[in-house]
């Protein structure tokens, strides 16, 4: 089994340096050379992988050492990289920034070490010249286990500026592998929670990715970057690829229940491994769009509504009354329903004053306050996803408020950073703000599918 996928990690000293432009542009530029490129993103972010998928034609996948544990990073990477010629991993925040109070855990540097991958450092050089050498030297020497294989200078103003930067870096020992000029045309619009997802602007996103690819191909040494990736060697630790087949249903467990999974522009946040695990557990997974589909898929036995931006589409979601009623009837009948963040809002009685599904006796509204961070959680009681006492890690990222924040039977007890209960468990419904990665606890998919069979 091949476990020496050519690979590199695209990192930066801080957010806003241009990681997404460079990583996505590299993916697309390598794909244009005829390479099968495997796209990955460090951390819990759902949006960047959508752009990565456009660039490569393959599913964008996340590598999160906090949500899934360090031991699953390499197996999940190898799973995503099957059959590929090269993998590009986009980092998160600054290279050494990880989970708050947890040292290097879940940082880009941590993931690079777990993968044994060389790092390409993207530096915003717009307001510096000679100081760039001190910056690069500091990042390259901070952790000797992290190999900085090269630097790409971003937002360079002129030929003279480039010459000064290259001269300063000559003595650093870190080669310059690319120089990108300021190019507003590759910018992608942002909103209250970051970039606007691909699902909401597909045509414009295709153009943006093409512009990123052209800029990177013009300004970077693709041959040198490919050679750097090919020199990575075997993935450390002898890891085997993760596979949902390891968590397949037991023989003779009956029919394949239909599990409807919400998608489309309003519900575009999901990890690919979730549907893979549902299918491996024996479900027939069918995607539908709550903005346009007035009926659930034929024969729906269970419903999964993940994250996204229902607040942006509250009017359209509310106007689709036939679907809202059908979802309410499905939940009232005791069918398994798993909802995360956006799904939680959709199941509420109303969102910003507009009627939603009314499954939960709660209201939701937009606020100015950003709730963001990793969470350690324990299942308070039994539900369609987990038995009482099940421990999972999750991530919160929203600017909304649900009142009340928990039902009579909460979904989770949060252990860190603040102890509180959160979410709702009622009949077959499990609804929570917490985004979780089911690969860390694949039993939740098996449990959910089994409940779909028996409900």
PEFENFEN-V70097 format. One line per field, one symbol per residue. psi: psi as a letter, one per 30 degrees, with the letter a starting at -180 (. if undefined). burial: + if it has 9 or more other C-alpha atoms within 8 Angstrom, else -. A space follows every 10 residues. Layout:
psi: ???
burial: ???
This chain:
psi: kkghkkllkj alfllgfgee eeeeeeeeee effgkjkjkl kkagkfeefe eeeeffglkk kkjjfeefke ffeeeeeeee gkglfkkkjk akblegkakk ggbfkgleee eeeffhklkj jjkjgfhlcf feeeeeeeef fejffjjjfl kkklhkflee eeeeeeeefe gfgjkjfljk lkiffgkkkl afgakkleff heeeeeeeee eeeeeeeefl ieeeeeeeef gfakklfhkl kkkfffgllk kggaljkkjk kkaaefigjl kefeeeeeee fgljkkkljf fekfklkkgk flkkjblbif ffgeeeeefi eeeeeeeeee effgkkkkkk ceeeeeflel jhfkkbfgek illklklfkk jkllkklkke akafeklkfk klkakkjlhl kkklflaejl ekjkfkfkjl lkakjkcgkj klfkkljfff iffeeeeeee eeef.
burial: --+-++++++ +++-+-+++- ++++++++++ +---++++++ ++++++++++ ++++++-+++ ++++++++++ -+++++++++ +--+++++++ +++++++++- ---+++++++ ++++++++++ +++++---++ -++--++-++ -----+++++ +++++++--- ++-+++-+++ -+-+++++++ +----+---- ----+++++- +---++-+++ +++++++-++ +---+--+++ -++-+---+- ++-+--+++- ------++++ +++++++++- +-++++++++ ++++++++++ +-++-++--+ ++++++++++ --++--++-+ +-++++++-+ ++-+++++++ ++++++++++ ++-+++++++ -+++++---+ ---+++++++ ++++++++-- -+++++++++ ++---++-++ +++++----- +++++--+++ ++++++++++ -+-++++++- +++--
